[in-house]
Amino acid sequence: MTAQDGLPPLRDVIATHGLQAMKALGQNFLLDLNLTGRIARAAGPLEDVTVIEVGPGPGGLTRALLAEGAKKVVAIERDRRCLDALAEIAAHYPGRLEVIEGDAMQVDMSKLATGRVRIAANLPYNIATPLLLGWLQSEPWPPFYEKMTLMFQREVAERIVATNADDAYGRLGVMCGWRSEARILFDISPKAFTPPPKVVSSVVELVPRQTPLACERAKLERVTAAAFGQRRKMLRQSLKSLGTDPLPLLAAAGIVETARAEEIDVARFVRLANALP
């Protein structure tokens, strides 16, 4: 049975090209075209938008993004086995798919497209968090992309959207909350993937804050690393690892010295970072 876009079903593509998912690359292929379509629609509307995709694999999400009307998709794939399958999609959508063979961790994505840019991906699990943090560290800010629609393991997704009211709150929640508005859109069952992962996945939307609270990113990272590195300790103790007396810092930020990291919201972490000498 041919898929709605006129290309072969993904299972046939995988069989034809011998694309068994590789654990070493963090691959879990999403084969349900209804779900890839749902992700693409969540990333949309895509008219006049260039979408950067990381880890397209056999191209399920790639096809959905193109079918949903993306002006262009720039797909970064390090697994050479997938290139022939992606070339077939490129031939089906002339001029609209550019495939870059390489490691996404080494690619400067800000130089891949101009105009309206969004990022959408079923991220390889083993590089998902470092990639996200890299995009949130983009300079200058506001960044080169309008929004990100990304899939993570559910546990990671919960940490991304967490606030100081949530058990999952930590460094990732602070960094994401500082520069973006993040929300979980929907979950995807392990059964939708080949091979099925051991955990539920979640699709997360992150929209950059145009004017985040003024702060040096490096200082905010230092403060959160110290605070959450010993999260059960009071900040007057955990912040000693910064190499300066924590008490004046806490006073300048208006934080009681007996507070713990998990109690402090993003705005107060920013004040702490700004108090750093």
N, C-alpha and C positions, 0 to 999 in steps of 0.2 A: 504493500500500500504506500503510495507516494504522499509525502507531507503536503500541507496546504500551500507552501511556497514553491512547489514543483521540484524540490530537491528530495533525494532519498531519505527515508527515515534514519534517525541517528544510529539506531542499532545496526542498520545495514552499512552505514558509513564506517562505524567502528570495526565491523567484521571485515569489510573490504580492505581497510588500511591497517588492520592489525593493531588497533589502538587500545590495548588493555591499559587501564589506568595504573600509573606508577606511584607507589606509596612514597618513594624518595622525593617525588616532585609535589607531593601533597595533593595529588589529583583524585577527584571524585566527579565523574561526569554526570551532569544533569540531563537526562534523556527525555523528560516529559515536556513536549513542545507547548502544552498548555501553561506549564509553570514558567518556562523561559519567556513565553509571551507575557505572562503576568509581570515578570520582573522588568521586561522592556517597557511595558505600559507605565509601570511605577517610575521609571527613569524619564518618561516623556512629559509633555509632548516633545517630539524629536525633530520636527521640521526645522530646517536651518541650523541643526545642531551636529557637531562632530562629537562622537562618543569614543572615549578611550577605554578599551577593554583589556584586562590583564588575564592571561591564562585561558584563552578561548577553547583549548582542547579541540574536540571535533567540530565545534562551532555552533552548538545549540543556541546559546544566547546571542551569538553573532548574527545568526539568521533571524532571530526574533527582533533584534534592534533594527536590522535593515528592513524587515517586513513592516515594522512600525513607522518607517519613514525617515530614519536617520539620514541626514545628508551624506555622512561618511562615518565609517567605523575604522578606527586605528587599533588593531589587535596586536598585542605583544605576547609572543609565545616562544618559550625556550626549548620546547620539545620538538625536535625536527620531524618526528614521526607524524605530527599533526599538520605539517605544512601543505601536503598534497590535498588533504581534505579541505583546508581553508582556501587553497587555490581554486577548488571547484566552486566554492561560494563566491569568491571574487569574480570568477567568470560568469556566474549567474547574475551578479549585480555589478556590471561594468563600471569602473571608475569610483565605486563607492566603498570598497574595502581595501585597506592597506594593511599588510601583515608585516610586522617587524620581528625578525628572529632575534631573540636576545633575552637577557635576564632583566626583569622589570625593576629589580633593585638597583640596576646600574643605568637605567634609562632616565634622562631628564625629560619628563613628560610635558613640562611647560613649553617645550620647543616643538612638540609634535603637531600642534594645530593652532590656528588663529580663529578669531571670531568666537561664537558661542561654543563652549566645550563642557561636556559632562563626563563623568567617570561612572562606568557600570561594569560590574564583574562578579562572577562566582570565584572569589579569590582562592588561590591555593592556600590551604590551611597553614602551611608551615611559614608563609611570609605575610600573612594577612595583616597582623598587627603592625609590624615594621613598615609595611607599605602605607597603611592608614596614617601612622604618625608622621611619615615623610610628607604626605599630602597636607596634613594639618600644620606642618612646619614651613610650608611654601612662603617664600618671600619674593616680591613684595606681597602684601595683603591689602585688600581682598585678592584671592588667588586666581589662577588662570581658569578655574572651572566654576560652573554655576552651582552644581550640586553633585553628590556622589550617591549611587545606589549600589550597595555592596552586600555580599552574602558572607556571613561568618558562622562559626559554631555558636549555638545559642548562648553558651556561657560567656563568650567574648562579647556578643551583642549586648547582653545585660550589663556588662562592665562599661561598654561604650556609652550607653544611655543613662547610666546610674547617676543619681544625685546623692547628697549627703543624707537623704532620707532612706536610702536603699542599702541593703547588706552588701551588694556587689560594688559599692563605691570604692574607688581607688585612684591611682595615678592616671589611668586611662580615662576615667570619667571626668577628671579635672581637665585634662588636656583637650578632650573632645568638647566638653561643655564650655570651655573658654572661647574657642574659635568657631564653634558650630552649634547648630540646633539639631540634635540627633533623636530619631525615634525608630522603634522597631515597627516595620510595616506588616510582616506576616512570617509565619514559620513554614518550614518545608521538612517533610518527613524523610528519614533516612532511606525509606523504600524508593524514593524518587531518583536515587543516585545509583550509578554503577562504578565501583562497588559501593554498597551502602555503608556510610560512616556509622560509627557507634553512637553518634549523638544527633539531636535535632539541629537543623540549621535555621538561621533567621536572616531575613533581608532587612537591611538597615538603610535609612535615608539620612544623609548628613548635608545640611544646607549651611554654607559658610555665613558667619555673622559678618556683616559689612563693616561694623565698627565694634570689634571686641574690646573689652576693657584694656586700657593701655598697660603694657607689661613687656619686659624683655623675656622672650621665650626661654632662653637658657636659664634665667634665674627661676622662672616658674618650674622648670624641670628639676632644678637642684632642690628647691623647697619641697616639692611633692615626693621626690625620691627619698629625701631624709625623713619626711613625716610618715610616709607609708612604709618605709623600710622597717620601722618599728611601730607598726600601727596601733598596737595595744598599749604602748607607753604614752604618757602625757607629752604634749609638744615641748614642754620645758626640758624634757629629757631627750626626746628623739631628735630635736633640731640641733643638739650639740654637735652632731656629725657635720654640720655646716662649717665648723671651725670658728664660730663667733658666739658670743653670749646670746642665747635665745630670748632672754627676758626683755631686753629693749626692743627686739624684733616684734615679739608678741604684743607689747604695749603699743608700739607704733601702728600695728594692724588692728588694734582694738579687740584682741583675743585673750581670754582668760588663760593663765598659764597652766591650768589643770585640764584644758581641753585636749581631746585626742583628734588625730587626723580625720577619722571618719565623721566627725561632727562639723567639720569646717566646709562651708560652701565655696564655690569657685571664686566669688568676689573677695572673700577673705583670704583665700590662697594668693590671689593677685596682690592684695595689700601686703601680705607677708613677703612676696617676691620683691615688691617695690621698696620694701624696707631694707632689703639686703644691701650691704655696702658694696 
